[in-house]
């Protein structure tokens, strides 16, 4: 007895995701993802939004990030365990699901460790497209872990960045990033201090992983006209920037209720003015308005971005037929006859 | 290049779940599940509990149900779309995941359409073991859809019920249940009215699927000493019992904050006295205390029950090696080198 076609959910494994990336090209995929996110940000108010649901422990957090529009429902499962790295595990691993709102049936299950890394970088570059100076060409990347290369390549593909200055407390991480990016066409500078990395940079990207209050950027390192892309602070008690920087910056966030809990702005009063980025994308609020302004994208990652990323992968899966099918749903011929399906399967299973 | 063993998540498909059920035996599995639930209910206060996160539309709901103890995290994805049935789809389809709290890595992905049907029935029977009269042998089942046979068999296996009186507004549903249960050893009675089904029954089970306020049981149908197992009301605006019944019953629930939103008691004042079932299981509150008392289990399903069910399946998977492995997690040799893993995969993928 074969399951009905409705019982199957297209599944994008890590292997399948890597095939998709290489088929499309990473730079092209990041540009495409930025377009999908931009499209969904323009209709932001249509989404069912809620702060993510988190289960915290002493060593990390597991989160569910759901959102939906009228047609599609998405959620992502994602962990954050900084101590994982020294045990040889990913700090952040993720998978996600897209479902049909009219039936509740899943239509895509996908790995999202890679996809989150790619969409996070695409989101950062999309924000910088609206917030950095148009002539910004040099970026500092402080924290050269798993997110670093994706950030560098997204800013090259989407913002025209041509020079990346790299710094990490662990020189081996910087060396790894230099090696991985050597054929990218970017001019790469390995730096020995955060000060060196920031020197002359138009865009400052921080993507460190410690679960603690850290001061990756001190107040004196940030000057007029810079855009700060703060990626690493993404849970309560974890920040990267000196509060002085926040007071001198115009702050842009994804979804204020979530960022006030998890982002850099957890250091500020709960009524400190911030602008939601969708307003800038939709033309309802200004982005950068002067060349000397300091702009800050306080990025924590929001469910709508994962919705956009899964929607993009679904379209690619439909176009390429690259996904495998997963026997995830029980779908008896008569929907009221779940028990009959189980009972009738016995001879086949014994065979 | 092969993914590392850590990249794999054991996966229990619908086919694998059916194999497990037939290998263990459905009655044995329901007794085992009741034991696992009872064990977790005894340590109820250790669980991280939250009402489920729901995305509602005009035609249904999609829910995420997370919970965790110190060692394990579980969540279930489940939909509820009453209109699905006439389109040949399941009203309720589900899958779930178990993860390691110390690493955030998933340790089991499982179908849960079948597993939810089985654990729901096991939960109902476990509640009745504590709440129905010990000499209860006859059960009415009103609503003969997908949950009906599982309820009948669970009460047979766990409570010693020997006679089941069936009624559904659609006689074809009753005929289906009679057919499926003919070799069960239960005495079966097909009834033409709810009144006939309830006549002489010690336990009244309602498991209908309409998303609306319905009165499946009117006040006059319920008498002294009966236990009511109300399974079908499980979302805001969906109830099955006349409020008069609620006022005459001692009411037991799984997790009061959720049941007040979704259960029969949404018809009552928010401070109406109810007892959480874990208190009865743990010996902290009485269950049934007199033979004439009317007891009501206002069942909506709670995340801890799914936690117990997934924990049971994990143990069975480890004992039998029956699960397949799913390439769900990106796990590079160097956890900071996600990009390098992607880059190095290119030649293999092209081959």
Interface residues (C-beta under 8 A of the other chain):
Chain A: X3 X6 X7 X11 X13 X14 X15 X17 X18 X19 X21 X22 X26 X48 X50 X53 X55 X57 X59 X60 X61 X62 X64 X66 X68 X70 X73 X75 X77 X79 X80 X81 X84 X85 X87 X88 X89 X90 X91 X93 X95 X97 X99 X101 X102 X103 X104 X105 X106 X111 X113 X114 X117 X144 X145 X146 X147 X148 X149 X150 X173 X176 X179 X180 X326 X327 X328 X329 X330 X331 X332 X333 X334 X335 X336 X337 X338 X339 X340 X342 X343 X345 X346 X349 X350
Chain B: X3 X6 X7 X11 X13 X14 X15 X17 X18 X19 X21 X22 X26 X48 X50 X53 X55 X57 X59 X60 X61 X62 X64 X66 X68 X70 X73 X75 X77 X79 X80 X81 X84 X85 X87 X88 X89 X90 X91 X93 X95 X97 X99 X101 X102 X103 X104 X105 X106 X111 X113 X114 X117 X144 X145 X146 X147 X148 X149 X150 X173 X176 X179 X180 X326 X327 X328 X329 X330 X331 X332 X333 X334 X335 X336 X337 X338 X339 X340 X342 X343 X345 X346 X349 X350
